[in-house]
Amino acid sequence: MPDHATDRPADHAADHAAGTAAGMTVVVRYFAGAAAAAGRTEEKVPLPAGATLAVLVEDLVARHGTRLARVLAAASFLLDEVGGDTRRPLHDGAFVDVLPPFAGG
């Protein structure tokens, strides 16, 4: 999957069309250590209709491997800027923020 930070607008339209054929497309935004593990700060991910946050996490692990898997295991997730658990259903165009544990206070 290409790094969307450098894509042209036409590439985004193609990604959305592919995601729509698969059911939905969500935008995943990575922060701090999650961005380092994924090698990007944002990506669009096509998913089947009815997918949950847990399905998205499985997909991200398959895409990016064990380094991101370790971060995701400890991360918190926001769906459209609201916290929730991994059973929460996603929708087309949703924004999912991946927030790894932060040090400090």
C-alpha positions as CSV (number, residue, x, y, z in Angstrom):
1,M,0.0,0.0,0.0
2,P,1.5,3.4,-0.9
3,D,2.3,6.1,1.7
4,H,-0.6,8.5,1.3
5,A,1.4,11.4,2.5
6,T,3.0,11.5,-1.0
7,D,0.0,10.5,-3.2
8,R,-1.6,12.6,-5.8
9,P,-5.4,13.3,-5.3
10,A,-6.3,10.8,-8.1
11,D,-4.6,8.1,-6.0
12,H,-6.9,8.8,-3.1
13,A,-10.0,8.5,-5.4
14,A,-8.8,5.1,-6.6
15,D,-8.2,4.0,-3.0
16,H,-11.7,5.1,-2.0
17,A,-13.3,3.3,-5.0
18,A,-11.4,0.1,-4.1
19,G,-12.6,0.4,-0.5
20,T,-16.1,1.0,-1.5
21,A,-16.1,-2.2,-3.6
22,A,-14.8,-4.1,-0.5
23,G,-17.5,-2.5,1.8
24,M,-15.9,0.5,3.3
25,T,-12.7,2.5,3.6
26,V,-11.5,3.9,6.9
27,V,-8.6,6.3,7.6
28,V,-6.1,5.2,10.2
29,R,-4.0,7.9,11.8
30,Y,-0.9,6.8,13.6
31,F,0.7,8.8,16.4
32,A,4.2,8.7,18.0
33,G,5.5,5.1,18.3
34,A,2.6,3.8,16.2
35,A,3.7,6.0,13.3
36,A,7.3,4.8,13.6
37,A,6.2,1.1,13.7
38,A,3.8,1.5,10.7
39,G,6.3,3.6,8.7
40,R,3.6,6.3,8.0
41,T,1.4,8.7,9.8
42,E,-1.8,7.9,7.9
43,E,-3.3,5.4,5.5
44,K,-6.6,4.4,4.0
45,V,-7.7,0.8,4.6
46,P,-10.4,-1.0,2.7
47,L,-12.5,-3.3,4.9
48,P,-15.5,-5.5,4.5
49,A,-18.9,-4.1,5.4
50,G,-19.7,-4.7,9.1
51,A,-16.0,-4.8,10.2
52,T,-15.2,-3.9,13.7
53,L,-12.1,-2.2,15.2
54,A,-10.8,-5.7,16.0
55,V,-11.0,-6.6,12.3
56,L,-9.1,-3.5,11.5
57,V,-6.4,-4.3,14.0
58,E,-6.0,-7.8,12.5
59,D,-5.7,-6.2,9.0
60,L,-3.1,-3.7,10.2
61,V,-1.0,-6.5,11.8
62,A,-1.1,-8.4,8.5
63,R,-0.1,-5.3,6.6
64,H,2.7,-4.1,8.9
65,G,4.0,-7.1,10.9
66,T,5.1,-7.8,14.4
67,R,6.6,-4.4,15.2
68,L,3.2,-2.7,14.8
69,A,1.5,-5.6,16.4
70,R,3.4,-5.0,19.7
71,V,2.3,-1.3,19.6
72,L,-1.3,-2.1,18.8
73,A,-1.5,-4.6,21.7
74,A,-0.8,-1.7,24.1
75,A,-2.5,1.1,22.2
76,S,-5.7,3.0,22.7
77,F,-8.0,3.7,19.8
78,L,-10.3,6.6,19.0
79,L,-13.1,6.1,16.5
80,D,-14.1,9.5,15.1
81,E,-12.4,11.1,18.1
82,V,-14.4,9.0,20.6
83,G,-12.9,6.2,22.6
84,G,-14.3,2.7,22.5
85,D,-13.6,-1.0,22.6
86,T,-12.5,-3.3,19.7
87,R,-16.1,-4.7,19.3
88,R,-17.2,-1.3,18.1
89,P,-18.4,-1.4,14.4
90,L,-16.7,0.9,11.9
91,H,-18.3,2.8,9.0
92,D,-17.2,4.1,5.6
93,G,-15.1,7.2,6.0
94,A,-14.4,6.6,9.7
95,F,-11.2,8.1,11.3
96,V,-9.4,5.7,13.6
97,D,-6.6,7.2,15.7
98,V,-4.0,4.8,17.1
99,L,-2.5,6.2,20.3
100,P,0.4,4.2,21.8
101,P,1.1,4.6,25.5
102,F,2.7,7.9,26.3
103,A,5.3,8.4,29.0
104,G,5.3,11.4,31.3
105,G,2.7,13.1,33.3
